[in-house]
Amino acid sequence: MTAAVGRVLLERGVDVRRARLMDAARDRVQQRRRPSRPRMRALIASGGGRLRWRDVPAPPPPGPDAAVVRPIAVATCDLDRAVALGATPFPLPLNIGHECVAEVLAVGERVTTVRPGQRVAVPFQISCGDCAPCRAGATSNCASVPPISMYGFGVGGGHWGGALADQLAVPFADAMLVPLPDGVDPVAAASLSDTICDGYRHIGPYLPALLERDPDTEVLIIAGLTPRTIFSGSVPLYAGQVALALGARRVRLVDSRAHVRAAASRLGIQPLRPAELRRTPTAALVVAATATSRGLWAALSKTASDGMCSSVGGLHRVARIPAGLLYGRNVSLRVARTDARAVMPTALALIADGRFRPEQVISTLGSLDDAPRLLAAHYRTGDIKTILSA
């Protein structure tokens, strides 16, 4: 898997990636010898779930198209536990955190859509908004930055910093930042940066047409199939919430973890144990949210004729699929990363009008100052979603 990710990282923009890393190293040395900027704290994950605040230079004043923001509500992602425990291809240590709502501190002279003091949702992926992929809505593959450029993943993500810090630099403010409407709680919207959009993108593009064809269309979400699943369970729960918000009459969620099933039940989603999957009928829309090869096979096997299976992907290098079955049923499969910035306005509209309430998935709410202790507990337990606020 590490080799596969490395190949994608180096497909283009190698010189830009190298130059960014060299500039960061030179800046670190200069700020240590002759400090010219104030200091701030950043939360560093060092492997094995070890976390500590580190004193680092604050970002420089923003360029003409950029902004500097202060995170005020930071959320865990389902992948954070794996990252902090060293179970992903992203090398440690790194400044962790990539889901946040923030307050704008300063903007560049050409920025027109946000202003200092405004509360904004910050997408976890870096995107310019002006290249051909961005204009087409493929903001996860912005051509202006190297592949897989994102906050919270250290050198592997392009060394853009992390949301668990006092300040965060945003290179393309107009393109990236999404103003928070009045009445939307920053805590409720903290995961809009990534996992809320990840949940939405498995449902929103497909369910309306399926419901038009058959109002009784059911949605099946296959999440953790083993009790030792390393990934947290917010994306499958968000997907279930979105399906109900968009009119699905029945949504089932398969998970081995009792606390995830309990959360699903509270949200109006029918929980199932993995052993019950064999007797579960096929569904026209299936979400493969296990991030495992076995789970992808199970999801595809339960996708009905002319149905859609949407996969969150995973850390496995290869996966087997029931190709003959898919051909016979005319099943479509999509394996992709979320285009977070393109999805954010639509998902935010569902939150603003009250049809989608992501705050119902929060399992731990605490202070940013207490981040090391609360996140260490999140990594050790089955906690679903931790939100830290200023």
HELIX and SHEET records of a PDB file:
HELIX    1   1 THR A    2  LEU A    9  1                                   8    
HELIX    2   2 VAL A   14  ARG A   33  1                                  20    
HELIX    3   3 ASP A   80  ALA A   84  1                                   5    
HELIX    4   4 ALA A  132  ARG A  135  1                                   4    
HELIX    5   5 THR A  139  ASN A  141  5                                   3    
HELIX    6   6 GLY A  154  GLY A  157  5                                   4    
HELIX    7   7 ALA A  173  MET A  176  1                                   4    
HELIX    8   8 PRO A  186  ALA A  189  1                                   4    
HELIX    9   9 ALA A  190  SER A  193  5                                   4    
HELIX   10  10 THR A  195  ARG A  201  1                                   7    
HELIX   11  11 LEU A  207  ARG A  213  1                                   7    
HELIX   12  12 SER A  234  ALA A  245  1                                  12    
HELIX   13  13 ALA A  258  ARG A  266  1                                   9    
HELIX   14  14 PRO A  274  ARG A  279  5                                   6    
HELIX   15  15 SER A  293  SER A  301  1                                   9    
HELIX   16  16 ALA A  323  ARG A  329  1                                   7    
HELIX   17  17 ALA A  340  ALA A  352  1                                  13    
HELIX   18  18 PRO A  358  VAL A  361  5                                   4    
HELIX   19  19 LEU A  368  ASP A  370  5                                   3    
HELIX   20  20 ALA A  371  ARG A  380  1                                  10    
SHEET    1   A 3 LEU A  51  PRO A  57  0                                        
SHEET    2   A 3 ARG A  39  ALA A  45 -1                                        
SHEET    3   A 3 LEU A  94  ASN A  95 -1                                        
SHEET    1   B 5 LEU A 168  VAL A 170  0                                        
SHEET    2   B 5 ALA A  67  ALA A  75 -1                                        
SHEET    3   B 5 GLU A  99  VAL A 107 -1                                        
SHEET    4   B 5 ARG A 119  VAL A 122 -1                                        
SHEET    5   B 5 VAL A 178  PRO A 179 -1                                        
SHEET    1   C 4 LEU A 168  VAL A 170  0                                        
SHEET    2   C 4 ALA A  67  ALA A  75 -1                                        
SHEET    3   C 4 THR A 386  SER A 389 -1                                        
SHEET    4   C 4 THR A 364  SER A 367  1                                        
SHEET    1   D 6 GLN A 270  LEU A 272  0                                        
SHEET    2   D 6 ARG A 250  VAL A 254  1                                        
SHEET    3   D 6 GLU A 218  ILE A 222  1                                        
SHEET    4   D 6 ALA A 283  ALA A 288  1                                        
SHEET    5   D 6 THR A 303  SER A 311  1                                        
SHEET    6   D 6 SER A 332  VAL A 335  1                                        
END                                                                             
